[in-house]
């Protein structure tokens, strides 16, 4: 069901793009970026392990108490997040942003509660329901999103912020509906247990703190990673509006294309690539933990061998793919981000395994700082060169990610006691191979044009260049075997 949800949400995003061409969804872009940050605070939430331990010992009172306290604790955190959201809205001074953020925050709260309830149900012997509850919630939401977005943008003529509030409200009402069903079918039937003597020693409040944030590094990493996008939106908004005097409509379309649709595409491509390397990553993780030979260099080389030619191919095919999905070329601007985003995620995750908290926080904050400092100067520099100003914002993100990647690699090599330059020749060989691959596909662009104007021609061009890539890799493999 998880895969089905991913596909449906992708379809919804593409549908939303076409439905909202005559509408302004900037409030959705900026509020959704904050939604991801709020969710990141709870990215390591884990109630199941603690509850399972008490349930196995038949401490049923403590199980129910910790579950209830966890919900209260999360609710209090979200009250603070609403206050933070109010402060941000005051600083940004964007019409109707605060009311949209309130509904976004409530939806985020519901989304996290569904996760908590799912884990609780698994523990109290409703394992099947607990395992699929989150996916059912997401599935119902996306079906309603598709139906209601068509109704909102095709039949009605509400203000843009009203439409966005309605979309956030879908998740809230779905949660209420599911909660009512769960109450009558399950929660109402749960017995009230008395506290056992052994449970008197349990400090439920302290347990909840560890449940909400079970891994500080993962939480900090996810928050900072998503702050990159949020700050880029804010910087770009103010620079283009106040310095370069872009009209509000033009500016917001500009930002929506890159920092909503573009970032979602980057994330989906990252998920696909993650499927390729996840087994090797888990092997590397086990080797680091067990202090075996981790083969860090071999792992990184494998990743670069996959994502570098993929990014080259995406640049070549950005026109046809964009035509099929959006009918305008959004992809070409975000391709460089894909390479550095994937490497950034991998390097930081390896650091989380083998380095101390302070070291990881330092490289994350330094990368964020570089992005913040460089964004406005790079936008100005790109303006002088005559390119699209959005490129300056993307380059600042790449610069920040690269800073964290380089520092992360240095920390990993120091921790694993690997020579600094022992992989240099291998990286150069990968770069040479991809330069050759780039030359091959560029030569073919003179024969088979990549500027397409129909769906059929776009599909045929994509198939052709994938075929060329397969042939190139086949010949390269044969040559390597002959040399060996």
MOWO-V801985 format. One record per run of one state. SS is the DSSP state (h for helix, s for strand, l for the rest). FROM is the first residue (numbers start at 0). TO is the last residue. If there is no record, write none. Layout:
# MOWO-V801985
ss = [SS,SS]
from = [FROM,FROM]
to = [TO,TO]
This chain:
# MOWO-V801985
ss = [l,h,l,h,l,h,l,h,l,h,l,h,l,h,l,h,l,h,l,h,l,h,l,h,l,h,l,h,l,h,l,h,l,h,l,h,l]
from = [0,1,19,25,41,47,56,59,92,96,123,126,154,159,185,186,189,196,201,203,212,215,242,247,289,295,325,330,354,356,385,389,416,423,445,454,483]
to = [0,18,24,40,46,55,58,91,95,122,125,153,158,184,185,188,195,200,202,211,214,241,246,288,294,324,329,353,355,384,388,415,422,444,453,482,483]
